[in-house]
Amino acid sequence: MEYMAGPPTSSQGNILCCQCGIPIPPNPANMCVSCLRTQVDISDGIPKQVSVNFCKQCERYLQPPGTWLQCALESRELLTLCLKKLKSSLSKVRLIDAGFIWTEPHSKRLKVKMTIQKEVMNGAILQQVFVVDFVIHSQMCEDCHRVEAKDFWKAVVQVRQKVLHKKTFYYLEQVILKHRLHQNTLRVKEIHDGLDFYYASKQHAQKMVDFLQCTVPCRSKSSQRLISHDVHTNTYNYKSTFSMEIVPVCKDNLVCLSPKLAQSLGNMNQICVCVRVTSTIHLIDPSTLQIAEVDGNTYWRNPFHSLFHPKQLEEFIVMDTDIIRDRKQGAGAGMRSNKHTLAEVWVQKTSEMNTNQQYHCRTHLGHLLSHGDLVMGFDLANCNLNDEFINKMNPHHLPDVVLIKKSYDRTKRQRRRNWKLKELERDREGMDTDDERQYQDFLEDLEEDELIRKNVNIFRNANIPVESDTDEEGAPRISLAEMLEDLHISQDATGGEGAEMFTE
């Protein structure tokens, strides 16, 4: 409103303030704003200092009565939480505006500038701006308290496999990483024959159990233990345990099937080689190339075990090979493998090169072997086997040697390997030399088996130059098209404070 120049005189449309006598536009209180504020404080009753509870471990704020919220500094969520602290005090005024005033992040103070309105004397509306200090107090939330008390998990999934080799666990680890099933785990603990997955809720543990049953052949048991019971609300607090037992058969194991199971799989021979373990056990008969798959339910009804452990593999040198072109299948025979070639091979142990002792056998590796190659296999002619099924077999039907895989120079393969895998973050005592050898065996299996690679995320190692897919020895390698680019988070990549950028 415009005022006329000259001495203050009353004019039409203006009145004098009843307190100080200056001319003002008419209002119900007949007082100017300055005098009205001396008489009435509309922010009276609103606290100017309020406490806010903050958990330093998980960086969450407490919203009474018991909800913990993740809020960034000066965010809308944090402003809403602060205003809810004043909800009862603001019920008698009208909130016009609210916003944060910048404070140091380590000052443990939040300043909120508020603008309110209220109707005062004789219907006059007064507007006022003031600042409320929110003091941050540290308080540990219940979840963090359970973590510190080592009582934080509600369910655990115990995965076990009673074997000496960890090939199946290395494969299972990569499948879990690919499908991101590890995100809800509180902790992963490695023990000598398996892994333990800890969860904050039973539902997350049940999801892992369902995933494992679809990924590897296994069987499960569950149990629960009562921790506490509230008789007033009739609520129970349980800790659940899920026990998962994976079949004790790994890749490259030599097994002896029961006569009943061998007949049900297409009249295949009892002596078979396990070529891979995925959701089923993949078997091949090295003397006929007949293949079969055994799921978890079939295995537990007709169990069989490995005749040898991986440390009993012996190195042989191929003296001569003869490819078997045509072979008639017996009555009721099952499917035959198209990826393998049947051959008759004469081999000699590299440890017995000073003798004339040679062994004759049939093998499914005819497409890989030639004169002078090194091959790993099991010697059945000079060993004592303690198995209920093999002891009942005719000794003349047992092969002298069963060849498992072709041998390559491991040092050269490691040096040329231009890819890598990610690992689960887990608690373990440490990796010994035997674990490292088993892990290298698993990496070689990935290079040799394309079907297993489909379920694994393989990342390119930028530190090693790209070469051809095969080397001079013919050792298989993973092509560049099957690899993923590894992403790293680089801090301050754009030069700004706190900036983040993804780089390949």
Disulfide bonds with the S-S distance in Angstrom:
none
